[in-house]
Amino acid sequence: MFFQGGIIQGGLMLYTKQEPEVGAWYTNRTGKLMKVKLVLYRHENPLRVMIEFLEGQHKIVNIDDWYYLELSRQIGAYRKARLQQ
């Protein structure tokens, strides 16, 4: 699976700050898959992010918490995850 947002150095994954993009899929460091459903902006700056997990649960996090999630952007992850269910 292709990812973007991390660098492997010395066998460890080093994550970079990911900007939330509506419709994009991400995985956290434990491998949990999530999709950005909505980004709330204030004065052109992101304020809150609504994420949806593969299981269907929704969660709203503030932008500071979003940046602490250590995410990798996934391309084609949803299609592959649905095929494995």
C-alpha positions in Angstrom: 0.0 0.0 0.0 1.3 3.4 -0.9 1.6 5.9 1.9 2.6 9.5 2.0 3.6 11.5 5.1 6.2 9.3 6.7 9.8 8.5 6.4 11.4 5.2 7.4 14.7 5.8 9.2 16.6 3.2 11.1 13.6 0.9 11.0 11.4 3.5 12.6 8.6 5.4 10.9 8.9 9.1 11.4 5.6 10.9 10.7 5.3 14.4 9.2 2.4 16.8 9.8 -0.5 16.0 7.6 -3.0 18.7 6.6 -6.6 17.3 6.6 -8.1 16.8 3.2 -11.8 16.0 2.8 -12.3 12.6 1.3 -8.8 11.5 1.9 -8.0 8.2 3.9 -5.3 8.1 6.6 -3.9 5.5 8.9 -2.6 6.2 12.4 0.5 4.6 13.9 -1.5 1.6 15.1 -2.9 1.0 11.6 -6.4 2.2 12.1 -8.0 3.5 8.9 -9.9 6.8 8.9 -11.4 9.2 6.4 -11.7 13.0 6.7 -15.4 13.8 6.3 -15.4 17.5 7.1 -13.0 20.3 7.9 -14.3 23.4 9.8 -12.4 26.6 9.1 -12.2 29.9 10.9 -10.6 32.9 9.2 -9.2 30.5 6.5 -7.4 28.3 9.2 -8.6 24.8 10.0 -10.3 24.6 13.4 -11.9 21.1 13.7 -11.8 17.9 11.7 -14.6 15.3 11.5 -13.2 11.8 10.8 -15.0 8.6 10.1 -13.5 5.2 10.9 -13.8 2.2 8.6 -16.3 0.7 11.1 -18.6 3.7 10.6 -18.0 5.7 13.9 -17.5 9.5 13.6 -15.3 11.6 15.8 -14.6 15.4 15.8 -11.1 16.5 16.8 -9.7 20.0 17.1 -6.8 20.8 14.7 -4.1 20.5 17.3 -5.2 17.0 18.2 -5.3 16.1 14.5 -1.6 17.0 14.2 -0.8 14.7 17.1 -2.4 11.7 15.5 0.8 10.7 13.6 -1.0 9.9 10.3 0.1 8.5 7.0 -2.1 9.3 3.9 -3.4 6.2 2.2 -4.1 6.0 -1.5 -6.4 3.2 -2.5 -6.8 2.0 1.1 -10.6 2.1 1.3 -10.9 -0.2 -1.8 -8.4 -2.7 -0.4 -10.0 -2.7 3.1 -13.5 -3.3 1.7 -12.2 -6.2 -0.4 -10.7 -7.8 2.7 -14.0 -7.7 4.7 
